[in-house]
C-alpha cells in the first residue's frame, strides 16, 4: 500500500496549572499500601477538569486499580481519559485501562476527566480500601481461569468446562464470554450455552470474579462450531481479499459493520487488518484504542449489541470476531508495516527469529487469538527505497518469511504485500521473491500507484495500467510487466494476486483530455491532495475514457484515473487467463455504500 495515514486516537488532556489539591488516598495490594489523590486542574464556572493520581507506596507490584468516590447531586463526569469511568447514581467508579494497571513500587499513574457542576469528591476508596493508605484490604484480583474445553456440542448448544482460578480471598463466580460479550455468570467451573445457531462458529473465554467483585484476566479462547447448518463450504481456492484500515473508524466513519450493510462481507474470502506497527525489531500494536479499546454503540456493532465498559475485548478486534461468527468461512489476517511503518523491517531483518516470535506472541494474544488466521507483511521495500531506504540485502525478505513460516506453522496463513515495479533493475529485481515464495501462501502485488501527482507537472497517466500503452511515462510500470517478472523469477502464478485501488489519483491545471497532458499540481482530495475515493469520483468526475485497461476522466481542469466496475471486470478476466490466485484491493471505505467494486471483483473471479 503506497499511502498510509493514521488518525490520532483517544483523548487529549489539557495541560493546565494544578490547583486545589484534595488529598484522598488508599491501598491496592496484599500487605502493601497505595494512595489516590484528587486534583482540580482547572475550573471554568459551569465545569472543571479533575485528575486522580494513584501511587504505589508499598513494596509489591500492583496489577490493577479501581478508584471509587461520591459526587454531590448536580456534579458529574462528562468525559474521561486513561481510565474507564462509570457511575451508579452519585457514586463513580474508575478502573485502569489495559495499558496502565500495573504499578511497580513507588510508581504512579494519573487519569483525568471533565466534569459538570461544582462539587468535590468524597468517600474515596482505592481497590476497596481507604484512599489515604491507612487501611490495607489485602485483596488481589483473581488469576485467569484455564482455557475452556468444549463437549456435548449439538446444533444449538455446547458444554464448556475450565479449571478454577485462584484468589487470595476466594473466587465468587465466573463470567462466561461468547465473542467477548458476557452471556452468563456462574459459580461452578462449567456452563452449557444454549440457543445457538446450527453450523456456526463461536469463540468462548472465561473471567473470574473475587469476593470484592474484582475481575481477573480473561482465559484463553476456545473455538466451537455447532453441528448441522446449511452454510456451504468455500468454493475453490480463489482469493478475494480486502484491506480494512484501523483508522477508517475515525474521520471516514467506516466500521466493520459496513462490510455487512454493503453486502461486501458475503463476497470476499479474506480481510487484511491494517496495520500493526514494526518497531524495535518486533511486531507491535498500531493503535490500541481502535484495535481493542473503543466502545461501539449498538447501531455501529455487527452483533447489534452495544459494547460495555467492563467487556474484556472491544474495538475493531471484537467487531472482526463478531463478523467471523456471522460469516464462518471468512479469514482475517493482521497486516504489519505499510508505507509509514516499513522502516522498522530493517532492524527486524537482523534477527528474523526474534521478530517472528514477537509477531506470533502478539497475533496469539489470548484476548484476540481467535480473531486472526494469519499474518501479512507489508514491507515497502526490502533492499530498496520507499519512505526510507533499506539495504538489508537480497536475502533479507526471504529470511524473514522463512522465520515467520517456521514460527506460525502450516495452519496459519503467511502472506506479503509486494512491489509491482516491473522495470529493468527495479524493486522486484532487488529481492529474492522467488526464494521467499516457498514460505508464503500468496503475494498481494500492489499493481496501482504507478503514476500520480507527486510528479506535479505530469504527464498525466493512469495510476494502475493493466498493460503498456503508447506514451507511458515509465517502461515496466504496468500490472502485466510486474506479473511477468515475478513468474520469470520463479514465483508460481497461483501465488500472485492482482491489486485494485478503490480510489483515483489526479492532477489539476490540465487542458488535455487524453493521457500525457501537462499539469500544475495535485487535484484537491477529501483526505489528501491528489487522491479521492471511487465513491466520490463516480459522480463528481465520471469516467470519459479508458487507457491500458483503466478509466480516466477530465472534469474542468482536473484529470483523474481510477478503476470502475467495467475496468475491474476486464482485469479479473485477464487475471484468470494468467492463472493468478485471485485479487485484493485497497481498501473497503473507498467503495460505494452498496459495495459495487467488491461485487465487480467477486463477479469477475466467479
C-alpha positions as CSV (number, residue, x, y, z in Angstrom):
1,X,0.0,0.0,0.0
2,X,1.6,3.3,-1.0
3,X,-0.4,5.7,1.1
4,X,-1.0,5.2,4.8
5,X,-2.4,7.8,7.1
6,X,-3.2,7.2,10.7
7,X,-5.7,9.3,12.7
8,X,-4.9,10.1,16.3
9,X,-6.9,8.0,18.7
10,X,-8.0,8.6,22.2
11,X,-8.5,11.8,24.1
12,X,-6.3,14.9,24.6
13,X,-5.6,16.1,28.1
14,X,-5.4,19.8,28.8
15,X,-2.1,20.7,30.4
16,X,-3.2,23.4,32.9
17,X,-1.8,24.7,36.2
18,X,-2.7,22.5,39.1
19,X,-4.9,24.0,41.7
20,X,-6.9,22.9,44.8
21,X,-5.3,19.7,46.0
22,X,-7.7,17.4,47.8
23,X,-5.7,14.6,49.4
24,X,-7.6,11.3,49.2
25,X,-5.6,8.0,49.1
26,X,-5.6,4.2,49.5
27,X,-4.3,0.6,49.2
28,X,-4.3,-1.9,46.4
29,X,-2.2,-5.0,47.2
30,X,-1.9,-7.6,49.9
31,X,0.2,-6.3,52.8
32,X,1.0,-3.1,50.8
33,X,-0.4,0.4,50.5
34,X,-1.2,2.8,47.8
35,X,-2.8,6.3,47.7
36,X,-5.2,8.0,45.4
37,X,-5.0,11.8,45.3
38,X,-7.5,14.2,43.6
39,X,-6.6,17.5,42.0
40,X,-8.9,20.0,40.3
41,X,-6.7,21.1,37.4
42,X,-9.0,23.9,36.2
43,X,-12.4,25.4,36.8
44,X,-14.5,27.5,34.3
45,X,-17.6,28.0,36.5
46,X,-20.1,25.6,34.9
47,X,-17.5,22.8,34.7
48,X,-14.0,21.7,35.6
49,X,-11.1,19.4,34.8
50,X,-10.3,16.8,37.5
51,X,-7.4,14.5,37.9
52,X,-6.7,11.4,40.0
53,X,-3.2,10.2,40.7
54,X,-2.7,6.6,42.0
55,X,0.7,5.9,43.6
56,X,2.0,2.6,44.8
57,X,3.5,3.4,48.2
58,X,4.2,-0.2,49.1
59,X,6.9,-2.7,48.2
60,X,4.9,-5.1,46.0
61,X,3.7,-4.5,42.4
62,X,0.1,-3.6,41.9
63,X,-1.6,-5.3,39.0
64,X,-4.9,-3.5,38.8
65,X,-6.6,-0.5,40.4
66,X,-10.1,0.8,41.0
67,X,-10.9,4.3,42.4
68,X,-14.4,5.0,43.7
69,X,-15.9,8.2,45.0
70,X,-19.1,10.1,45.6
71,X,-20.1,13.4,44.0
72,X,-22.9,15.6,45.4
73,X,-26.1,15.7,43.4
74,X,-25.6,18.0,40.3
75,X,-21.9,17.2,39.8
76,X,-20.9,14.5,37.3
77,X,-18.2,13.3,34.9
78,X,-18.8,14.2,31.3
79,X,-15.8,12.6,29.6
80,X,-12.6,10.8,30.8
81,X,-9.3,9.6,29.6
82,X,-6.8,6.9,30.7
83,X,-9.5,5.1,32.8
84,X,-12.9,3.6,32.3
85,X,-15.3,5.7,34.3
86,X,-18.9,4.7,35.1
87,X,-21.5,5.7,37.6
88,X,-24.4,4.4,39.7
89,X,-26.4,7.4,40.8
90,X,-23.9,9.8,42.5
91,X,-21.3,7.0,43.0
92,X,-18.5,7.0,40.5
93,X,-16.0,4.2,39.7
94,X,-12.8,4.4,37.6
95,X,-10.9,1.3,36.5
96,X,-7.5,1.1,34.9
97,X,-7.0,0.7,31.2
98,X,-5.3,-2.4,29.9
99,X,-2.1,-0.4,29.5
100,X,-1.8,1.3,32.9
101,X,-3.0,-1.1,35.5
102,X,0.5,-2.3,36.6
103,X,2.4,-0.1,39.1
104,X,5.8,-1.1,40.4
105,X,6.6,0.1,44.0
106,X,7.0,3.8,44.0
107,X,5.4,4.3,40.6
108,X,2.3,6.3,40.0
109,X,-0.3,6.8,37.2
110,X,-2.9,9.6,36.5
111,X,-6.2,9.7,34.8
112,X,-8.3,12.7,34.1
113,X,-11.9,13.8,33.4
114,X,-14.0,16.8,32.5
115,X,-16.8,17.4,35.0
116,X,-20.0,19.4,35.2
117,X,-21.1,21.2,38.4
118,X,-19.0,22.5,41.3
119,X,-18.8,19.6,43.8
120,X,-15.8,17.8,45.1
121,X,-15.3,14.0,45.6
122,X,-16.0,12.3,48.9
123,X,-15.8,8.8,50.4
124,X,-12.9,7.8,48.2
125,X,-11.9,4.1,48.0
126,X,-9.0,2.6,46.2
127,X,-9.4,-1.2,45.5
128,X,-12.0,-1.3,48.2
129,X,-9.9,0.3,50.9
130,X,-9.3,3.9,52.2
131,X,-7.7,6.3,49.8
132,X,-5.4,7.7,52.4
133,X,-3.3,4.5,52.7
134,X,-4.2,3.9,56.4
135,X,-6.2,0.7,55.8
136,X,-5.0,-2.4,53.9
137,X,-7.7,-4.6,52.4
138,X,-5.1,-7.0,51.0
139,X,-7.1,-8.1,48.0
140,X,-5.5,-9.1,44.7
141,X,-7.6,-9.7,41.6
142,X,-8.1,-13.4,40.8
143,X,-5.9,-15.3,38.3
144,X,-7.1,-16.3,34.9
145,X,-9.1,-19.5,34.7
146,X,-7.9,-22.3,32.5
147,X,-8.8,-22.2,28.8
148,X,-12.3,-23.7,28.4
149,X,-12.8,-27.1,26.8
150,X,-15.9,-27.8,24.7
151,X,-18.0,-31.0,24.9
152,X,-21.5,-32.2,24.1
153,X,-21.7,-30.0,21.0
154,X,-25.1,-30.0,19.3
155,X,-26.9,-27.9,16.7
156,X,-27.9,-25.4,19.3
157,X,-25.7,-25.9,22.4
158,X,-22.3,-26.6,23.8
159,X,-21.0,-27.5,27.3
160,X,-17.9,-25.6,28.5
161,X,-15.6,-26.6,31.3
162,X,-12.5,-24.9,32.7
163,X,-10.0,-25.2,35.6
164,X,-10.6,-22.9,38.5
165,X,-9.0,-19.5,39.0
166,X,-7.2,-18.7,42.3
167,X,-7.6,-15.7,44.6
168,X,-6.2,-14.7,48.0
169,X,-9.7,-14.0,49.3
170,X,-11.6,-16.6,47.3
171,X,-13.3,-16.7,43.9
172,X,-17.0,-15.7,43.9
173,X,-18.1,-16.6,40.4
174,X,-17.1,-16.7,36.7
175,X,-18.3,-14.6,33.7
176,X,-18.7,-16.7,30.5
177,X,-17.9,-14.7,27.4
178,X,-19.1,-15.5,23.9
179,X,-17.4,-13.5,21.3
180,X,-16.1,-11.1,24.0
181,X,-19.7,-10.4,25.3
182,X,-20.9,-11.8,28.7
183,X,-23.6,-14.5,28.3
184,X,-23.7,-15.9,31.8
185,X,-22.3,-15.7,35.4
186,X,-21.9,-19.0,37.2
187,X,-20.4,-20.2,40.5
188,X,-19.2,-23.5,39.1
189,X,-16.5,-24.3,36.6
190,X,-18.8,-25.4,33.8
191,X,-21.6,-23.9,31.8
192,X,-23.9,-25.1,29.0
193,X,-24.6,-22.4,26.4
194,X,-27.9,-22.9,24.6
195,X,-30.0,-21.1,21.9
196,X,-27.1,-21.2,19.4
197,X,-27.4,-21.4,15.6
198,X,-26.6,-24.6,13.7
199,X,-23.4,-24.8,11.7
200,X,-22.0,-21.6,13.2
201,X,-18.6,-20.7,14.7
202,X,-18.4,-19.3,18.2
203,X,-15.5,-18.3,20.5
204,X,-15.6,-18.6,24.3
205,X,-13.5,-17.3,27.2
206,X,-14.0,-17.1,30.9
207,X,-13.1,-14.5,33.5
208,X,-13.2,-14.9,37.3
209,X,-14.6,-12.5,40.0
210,X,-13.4,-12.4,43.6
211,X,-15.5,-11.7,46.7
212,X,-14.8,-7.9,46.2
213,X,-16.2,-8.2,42.7
214,X,-12.8,-7.6,41.1
215,X,-12.3,-9.3,37.7
216,X,-9.1,-11.0,36.8
217,X,-7.6,-11.6,33.3
218,X,-9.5,-13.4,30.6
219,X,-8.7,-17.0,29.9
220,X,-7.5,-18.4,26.6
221,X,-10.2,-18.8,23.9
222,X,-11.7,-22.0,22.6
223,X,-13.3,-22.0,19.2
224,X,-16.5,-24.0,18.8
225,X,-18.6,-24.9,15.7
226,X,-22.1,-26.1,16.3
227,X,-23.3,-29.1,14.3
228,X,-25.7,-29.1,11.4
229,X,-26.5,-25.9,9.4
230,X,-26.7,-25.2,5.7
231,X,-23.7,-22.9,5.3
232,X,-21.9,-24.0,2.1
233,X,-18.2,-24.7,2.2
234,X,-15.9,-22.3,0.3
235,X,-15.9,-22.9,-3.4
236,X,-12.5,-23.3,-4.9
237,X,-9.4,-21.5,-3.6
238,X,-9.6,-18.2,-5.5
239,X,-8.7,-15.4,-3.1
240,X,-10.9,-12.2,-2.9
241,X,-9.2,-10.1,-0.3
242,X,-9.8,-6.5,1.0
243,X,-7.9,-4.3,3.4
244,X,-9.7,-2.8,6.4
245,X,-7.9,0.1,7.9
246,X,-7.9,0.6,11.7
247,X,-8.1,4.4,11.3
248,X,-11.1,4.2,9.0
249,X,-13.4,4.3,12.1
250,X,-12.4,7.9,12.7
251,X,-12.9,10.6,10.0
252,X,-14.2,8.1,7.4
253,X,-16.6,6.6,9.9
254,X,-16.2,3.3,8.2
255,X,-16.8,0.4,10.7
256,X,-16.6,-3.4,10.4
257,X,-20.4,-3.3,10.3
258,X,-20.2,-1.5,7.0
259,X,-18.8,-4.8,5.5
260,X,-22.2,-6.3,6.4
261,X,-24.5,-3.5,5.3
262,X,-22.7,-3.0,2.0
263,X,-23.0,-6.7,1.2
264,X,-19.2,-7.0,0.8
265,X,-18.6,-9.5,3.6
266,X,-20.6,-12.1,1.7
267,X,-18.5,-11.6,-1.4
268,X,-14.9,-11.9,-0.1
269,X,-12.8,-14.6,1.3
270,X,-10.2,-12.7,3.3
271,X,-9.6,-9.4,5.2
272,X,-6.2,-7.9,5.9
273,X,-6.4,-5.7,9.0
274,X,-4.0,-2.7,8.6
275,X,-1.8,-2.0,10.3
276,X,0.3,-3.4,13.1
277,X,3.5,-1.5,13.8
278,X,7.0,-2.7,13.3
279,X,9.4,-1.2,15.8
280,X,12.4,-2.2,17.9
281,X,12.7,-5.3,15.7
282,X,9.3,-6.5,16.8
283,X,5.6,-6.6,15.8
284,X,3.6,-4.1,17.9
285,X,0.1,-2.7,18.3
286,X,-0.7,0.1,15.8
287,X,-3.5,1.9,17.6
288,X,-4.7,0.3,20.8
289,X,-7.8,2.5,21.0
290,X,-9.0,1.5,17.6
291,X,-7.8,-2.1,17.8
292,X,-9.3,-3.2,21.2
293,X,-10.4,-0.3,23.4
294,X,-13.0,1.7,21.5
295,X,-16.6,1.0,22.5
296,X,-19.1,0.7,19.7
297,X,-22.7,1.6,20.1
298,X,-25.5,-0.9,19.2
299,X,-26.1,0.7,15.8
300,X,-22.3,0.5,15.0
301,X,-21.9,-3.1,16.1
302,X,-22.0,-6.2,13.8
303,X,-24.0,-8.0,16.5
304,X,-26.4,-5.1,17.2
305,X,-25.4,-5.1,20.8
306,X,-23.5,-2.1,22.4
307,X,-20.1,-2.7,24.0
308,X,-19.9,-2.4,27.7
309,X,-17.2,-0.7,29.8
310,X,-16.2,-3.9,31.5
311,X,-16.1,-6.0,28.3
312,X,-12.7,-7.8,28.1
313,X,-12.3,-7.0,24.3
314,X,-13.8,-4.1,22.4
315,X,-12.6,-2.2,19.4
316,X,-12.2,-3.4,15.8
317,X,-10.8,-6.8,17.0
318,X,-14.1,-7.6,18.8
319,X,-16.1,-6.4,15.7
320,X,-14.0,-8.7,13.5
321,X,-14.7,-11.5,15.9
322,X,-18.4,-10.8,15.5
323,X,-18.1,-10.7,11.7
324,X,-16.4,-14.1,11.6
325,X,-19.2,-15.5,13.7
326,X,-21.6,-14.2,11.1
327,X,-19.5,-15.4,8.1
328,X,-17.7,-18.5,9.4
329,X,-15.7,-19.0,6.1
330,X,-14.2,-15.6,6.3
331,X,-10.5,-15.4,7.2
332,X,-8.7,-12.4,8.8
333,X,-5.0,-11.7,8.7
334,X,-3.2,-9.0,10.6
335,X,-1.0,-6.9,8.3
336,X,2.2,-5.3,9.7
337,X,4.2,-2.4,8.3
338,X,2.8,-0.4,5.4
339,X,4.2,2.8,3.9
340,X,4.6,4.6,7.3
341,X,6.0,1.7,9.4
342,X,8.1,-0.2,6.8
343,X,11.3,1.4,8.2
344,X,11.1,-1.0,11.2
345,X,11.7,-4.0,9.0
346,X,15.4,-3.2,8.6
347,X,16.0,-3.9,12.3
348,X,13.6,-6.9,12.2
349,X,15.7,-8.4,9.4
350,X,18.8,-8.6,11.7
351,X,17.1,-11.2,13.9
352,X,14.3,-12.8,11.9
353,X,13.6,-15.5,14.5
354,X,13.1,-12.9,17.3
355,X,10.9,-10.9,15.0
356,X,8.7,-13.9,14.1
357,X,8.4,-14.8,17.8
358,X,7.2,-11.3,18.7
359,X,4.6,-11.4,15.9
360,X,3.4,-14.8,17.0
361,X,3.0,-13.7,20.6
362,X,1.0,-10.6,19.5
363,X,-1.2,-12.4,17.0
364,X,-1.9,-15.2,19.5
365,X,-2.5,-12.9,22.5
366,X,-5.3,-14.7,24.4
367,X,-7.5,-11.7,24.2
368,X,-7.9,-12.0,20.5
369,X,-6.2,-15.2,19.4
370,X,-9.4,-16.5,17.8
371,X,-9.7,-13.3,15.6
372,X,-6.7,-13.9,13.3
373,X,-6.0,-16.7,10.9
374,X,-2.6,-15.5,9.8
375,X,-0.1,-12.6,9.3
376,X,0.6,-10.3,6.3
377,X,3.9,-8.5,5.9
378,X,3.8,-5.1,4.1
379,X,7.5,-4.2,3.7
380,X,7.9,-1.2,1.4
381,X,10.5,-2.1,0.3
382,X,13.2,-4.8,1.1
383,X,16.6,-3.9,-0.2
384,X,15.2,-0.8,-1.9
385,X,13.7,2.6,-1.1
386,X,10.2,3.7,-0.1
387,X,9.5,6.2,2.6
388,X,13.0,5.3,3.8
389,X,15.7,3.1,2.2
390,X,16.7,-0.4,3.2
391,X,20.0,-2.1,2.5
392,X,19.4,-5.4,4.3
393,X,20.4,-7.4,1.2
394,X,18.7,-9.5,-1.4
395,X,18.1,-12.4,1.0
396,X,16.6,-10.4,3.9
397,X,13.0,-10.7,2.8
398,X,13.3,-14.5,2.2
399,X,14.9,-15.0,5.6
400,X,12.1,-13.0,7.3
401,X,9.4,-15.0,5.6
402,X,11.2,-18.3,6.4
403,X,11.3,-17.4,10.1
404,X,7.6,-16.5,10.1
405,X,6.6,-19.7,8.4
406,X,8.7,-21.7,10.9
407,X,7.1,-20.0,13.8
408,X,3.5,-19.9,12.7
409,X,3.5,-23.3,11.1
410,X,1.4,-24.8,8.3
411,X,-2.0,-24.0,9.8
412,X,-1.7,-20.2,9.6
413,X,-1.7,-18.0,6.5
414,X,1.6,-16.2,5.9
415,X,1.4,-13.6,3.1
416,X,3.1,-10.4,1.9
417,X,2.2,-7.2,0.0
418,X,4.9,-6.7,-2.6
419,X,6.1,-4.2,-5.2
420,X,4.7,-4.1,-8.7
421,X,7.9,-2.4,-10.1
422,X,8.5,-4.5,-13.3
423,X,11.1,-2.2,-14.7
424,X,14.6,-3.4,-15.5
425,X,16.7,-3.4,-12.4
426,X,13.7,-2.2,-10.3
427,X,12.4,-3.2,-6.9
428,X,11.3,-6.8,-8.0
429,X,14.9,-7.4,-9.1
430,X,16.3,-6.2,-5.7
431,X,14.8,-9.1,-3.7
432,X,14.6,-12.8,-3.9
433,X,10.9,-13.0,-4.1
434,X,11.1,-16.4,-5.8
435,X,13.1,-17.9,-2.9
436,X,10.7,-16.5,-0.4
437,X,7.6,-17.8,-2.3
438,X,8.1,-21.3,-0.8
439,X,7.2,-19.8,2.6
440,X,4.2,-17.7,1.7
441,X,0.6,-18.5,0.7
442,X,0.5,-15.6,-1.7
443,X,1.8,-12.2,-2.6
444,X,-0.5,-9.1,-2.8
445,X,1.2,-7.4,-5.8
446,X,0.4,-3.7,-5.4
447,X,-0.5,-3.1,-9.1
448,X,-1.5,0.6,-8.5
449,X,0.1,3.9,-7.7
450,X,2.4,3.6,-10.7
451,X,1.9,7.2,-11.5
452,X,0.5,10.2,-9.6
453,X,0.7,13.9,-8.8
454,X,4.0,13.5,-6.9
455,X,5.1,14.3,-10.5
456,X,3.3,17.7,-10.1
457,X,3.8,18.8,-13.7
458,X,2.6,15.5,-15.2
459,X,2.5,13.9,-17.6
460,X,-1.0,12.7,-16.7
461,X,-1.1,8.9,-16.6
462,X,-3.4,6.1,-15.3
463,X,-2.1,5.1,-11.8
464,X,-3.0,1.4,-12.4
465,X,-2.4,0.4,-16.0
466,X,-3.0,-3.2,-16.8
467,X,-0.8,-3.1,-19.9
468,X,1.6,-0.7,-21.5
469,X,0.5,1.9,-24.0
470,X,2.0,4.5,-26.3
471,X,3.4,7.3,-24.3
472,X,3.6,5.5,-20.9
473,X,6.0,7.6,-18.7
474,X,8.0,4.6,-17.4
475,X,8.5,1.3,-19.1
476,X,7.7,-1.7,-16.9
477,X,5.2,0.2,-14.7
478,X,2.2,-2.0,-15.5
479,X,0.4,-4.9,-14.0
480,X,1.3,-7.2,-16.9
481,X,5.0,-6.4,-16.6
482,X,5.1,-7.0,-12.9
483,X,3.3,-10.3,-13.1
484,X,5.5,-11.5,-15.9
485,X,8.7,-10.6,-14.0
486,X,7.5,-12.5,-10.9
487,X,6.7,-15.5,-12.9
488,X,10.0,-15.3,-14.8
489,X,11.8,-15.3,-11.4
490,X,10.0,-18.5,-10.5
491,X,7.1,-17.3,-8.4
492,X,4.1,-19.6,-9.1
493,X,1.2,-17.7,-10.8
494,X,-1.2,-19.1,-8.2
495,X,0.7,-17.2,-5.5
496,X,0.2,-13.9,-7.2
497,X,-2.9,-11.7,-6.6
498,X,-3.7,-8.7,-8.8
499,X,-4.2,-5.5,-6.8
500,X,-7.1,-2.9,-7.3
501,X,-7.2,0.6,-5.8
502,X,-10.6,1.7,-4.7
503,X,-9.5,5.3,-5.3
504,X,-8.3,7.6,-8.1
505,X,-5.2,9.8,-8.5
506,X,-5.5,13.1,-10.1
507,X,-3.9,16.4,-11.3
508,X,-5.1,19.9,-11.7
509,X,-4.2,22.6,-14.3
510,X,-4.7,20.1,-17.1
511,X,-6.0,21.1,-20.6
512,X,-5.6,17.8,-22.5
513,X,-8.3,15.1,-22.3
514,X,-6.1,12.2,-23.2
515,X,-3.3,10.9,-21.0
516,X,0.1,12.6,-21.4
517,X,-1.0,16.1,-20.6
518,X,0.8,18.7,-18.5
519,X,-0.4,19.8,-15.1
520,X,0.3,22.4,-12.4
521,X,-0.1,20.2,-9.3
522,X,-2.3,17.7,-7.5
523,X,-6.1,17.9,-7.7
524,X,-7.9,18.5,-4.5
525,X,-8.9,15.4,-2.5
526,X,-11.1,14.9,0.6
527,X,-8.3,13.5,2.8
528,X,-5.2,14.1,0.7
529,X,-4.2,16.1,-2.3
530,X,-4.2,14.1,-5.5
531,X,-6.3,11.2,-4.1
532,X,-10.0,10.7,-4.0
533,X,-12.3,7.7,-3.3
534,X,-14.1,5.9,-6.1
535,X,-17.4,6.6,-4.4
536,X,-16.8,10.3,-4.8
537,X,-15.3,10.3,-8.3
538,X,-18.1,8.1,-9.6
539,X,-20.4,11.1,-9.5
540,X,-18.1,14.1,-9.2
541,X,-16.0,13.2,-12.2
542,X,-17.5,10.3,-14.2
543,X,-15.1,8.4,-16.5
544,X,-14.8,9.6,-20.0
545,X,-12.4,7.1,-21.5
546,X,-10.1,4.1,-20.9
547,X,-6.5,3.5,-21.4
548,X,-4.5,0.3,-20.7
549,X,-7.5,-1.2,-19.0
550,X,-8.1,1.7,-16.6
551,X,-10.6,4.5,-16.7
552,X,-9.8,8.2,-16.8
553,X,-11.8,11.4,-16.7
554,X,-11.3,15.1,-17.2
555,X,-13.5,17.5,-15.3
556,X,-12.8,21.2,-15.7
557,X,-9.1,21.4,-15.2
558,X,-8.8,18.2,-13.2
559,X,-7.7,14.9,-14.6
560,X,-8.3,11.6,-12.7
561,X,-7.7,7.9,-13.3
562,X,-9.4,5.1,-11.4
563,X,-10.9,1.7,-11.8
564,X,-14.7,1.2,-12.4
565,X,-16.8,-2.0,-12.3
566,X,-16.2,-2.3,-16.0
567,X,-12.4,-2.0,-15.9
568,X,-12.3,-4.3,-12.9
569,X,-14.2,-6.9,-14.9
570,X,-11.5,-6.6,-17.6
571,X,-8.7,-7.0,-15.1
572,X,-10.4,-10.0,-13.4
573,X,-10.8,-11.7,-16.8
574,X,-7.1,-11.1,-17.5
575,X,-6.1,-12.4,-14.1
576,X,-7.9,-15.7,-14.8
577,X,-6.2,-16.1,-18.2
578,X,-2.9,-15.7,-16.4
579,X,-3.7,-18.3,-13.8
580,X,-3.4,-15.9,-10.9
581,X,-4.5,-16.8,-7.4
582,X,-7.2,-14.1,-7.2
583,X,-7.4,-10.4,-6.4
584,X,-7.1,-7.9,-3.5
585,X,-7.9,-4.3,-3.0
586,X,-7.0,-1.2,-1.0
587,X,-9.4,-0.5,0.7
588,X,-13.1,-1.1,1.7
589,X,-14.0,2.5,2.6
590,X,-13.4,3.8,-1.0
591,X,-16.2,1.7,-2.4
592,X,-19.9,2.8,-2.7
593,X,-22.4,2.1,0.1
594,X,-23.6,-1.0,-1.7
595,X,-20.1,-2.3,-2.5
596,X,-20.2,-2.2,-6.3
597,X,-16.5,-2.5,-6.7
598,X,-16.3,-5.6,-4.4
599,X,-19.2,-7.0,-6.4
600,X,-17.3,-6.5,-9.6
601,X,-14.3,-8.4,-8.2
602,X,-16.5,-11.2,-7.0
603,X,-18.3,-11.5,-10.3
604,X,-15.2,-11.2,-12.3
605,X,-13.5,-14.1,-10.5
606,X,-16.5,-16.4,-10.2
